[in-house]
Amino acid sequence: MNDPHIWWYITRASALLAWVLLAVSVVWGILLSTRVARRIDNPAWLQDLHRFLSGMGIVLLGVHVVSLMLDGFIHFSLVDVLVPFAASYRPIGVALGVTAMYLLVAIWCSSLIRDRLPRRVWKGIHYASYAVVLAVAVHAGLSGSDVGEPWYTALALSIIGALALATIVRVLVGRPANRKARETQSLNARAAIDAPAGSAASHAGFDLVIRGRRRLAKNVIQLELAATDGSPLPIWWPGDHVSLRLPGGLVRQYSLCGDPANRRSWLVAVRRDPKSRGGSAWLCESAALGDVVRATGPVHRFELEPAASYSFIAAGIGITPIQAMIQSLPAQREWRLIYIGRSLDVMPFAAELLQAFPDRVQLWETALEGARPDLARLDLDSALVYACGPLELLDELATLVPPNRLRTERFVAIDALPRTGDTPFDIECRTSNVTVHVGAEDTALSALERAGVPVLASCREGSCGSCELRVIAGEPDHRDDVLDDDSKAAFGVMYPCVSRARGDRLVVDA
């Protein structure tokens, strides 16, 4: 510490290391959104590494700032390092460095409170990373004492090249960058499978052959589906589902389970519904090895988001997307599962999950306990909660967990029957030039069909999206499980099999 230049060495070293860590963190963040390395992909630990790199960059940035003030040759004051254009030494370069510092701190802090921020706000703040990288590069070029040295030039070019390459990869192979794009992708997939056979739209789907089947539990089977030509299947993420076109024109959605890294086959679990109108009944009782079904997807509506800890709550066949999420988590990730079912013999994956994770899995048999667990007694204060099950379970969770920490999916479609208190309304069909009255105890889809208005429909339960109508005027009362309300409002659509009007009139393009 007797070397008079010690603080100059420290400020140089800390600046260079902070620059490198910042660049690596930004590159890592860009690639994180693409999920290129599927076999080692897990959003939680990748996000942790991203945060660690940025956090270390901020620590070294702090060392750089402090050492600037301690260096007796440069004579930076506290005001110089905190206020843009206050320093007399290369004011433009230093001002850019100060600005980049504030932006970087804001980005890092937003990651710490990500669960408390609206997703759009968080993403908007993170887009400032590009501005930070640009500002730091200019700051290093204008203020660095090593500018012109060959190694310094090589470092700068390497960083710029890595960022450019990561951005190109993000654009070319990245996942849809926002929710609207993902929902558009989902809508296109549903439109393809619901299109008449032989039409141009139907060719967007693909054929799958049933390659294997096994019994998971009473009235539950697992089907292994593969491409008829043996080609790799599309990439999927835990929580995704696919749509299958079954005999009779039925379209049903099933969550994917198993290992997302397996591109040769997909696994779906199907529960034989006692009220089946042909979908689950055919798959469980009639579908044989070698049979071919048409599919589209996968559809991204129930994604596993990065979090330090998770609470999974599943009921019945709702375990299928949860099981895939659990299998994708690293051993050190903190999580627990509450799995609810009538009895063990009707709970798929129960035995294997309990055997693999005895300290994290709690099985709850309602036949023994008399009722499902009291959700209010569960500790759900900090974890990101994922739940899949019946509407009553999800509604109760919505009263206990803040929306920013709750992610849900129904394993059954919304009840298509009108509810008590529903009021009549009229639907004006602009294309057909007719006005249809919908009674209080009727569905809009049924009323339209009786009036001869052509509306394509399949599930009639608010899950497949095939009966979609464009809304021209009026406010729909959305009751479907196809898209979230914000997306439906943005697209201007409704699904008349379950949805109604909030007023006394709707105008639709039908």
Buried (B, 14 or more C-beta within 10 A) or exposed (E): EEEEEEBBEBBBBBBBBBBBBBBBBBBBBBBBBBBEEEEEBBBBBBBBEBBEBBBBBBBBBBBBBBBBBEBEEBEBEEEBBEEBEBBEEBBEBBBBBBBBBEBBEEBBEBBEEBBEBEEEEBBEBBEBBEEBBBBBBBBBBBBBEBEEEEEBEEBBEEBBEBBEEBBEBBEEEBBBEEBBEBBBBBBEBBBBBBBEEEEEEBEBBBEBBBBEBEEBBBBBBBBBBBBEEEEEBBBBBBBBBBBBBBEEBBBBBBBBBBEBEBBEBBBBBBBBBEEBEBBBBBBBEEBEEEBEBBBBBBBBBBBBBBBBEBBBBBBBBBBBBBBBBBBBBEEEBBBBBBBBBBBBEBBBBBEEBBEEBEEBBEBBBBEEEEEBBEBEEBEBEEBBBBBBBBBEBBEBBEEEBEEEBBBBBBBBBBEBEBEEEBEBBBBBBEEBEBEBEBEEEBBBBBBBBEBEBEBEBBBBBBBBBBBBBBBBEBEBBBBBBBBEEEBBBBBEBBBBBBBBBEEEEBBBEB
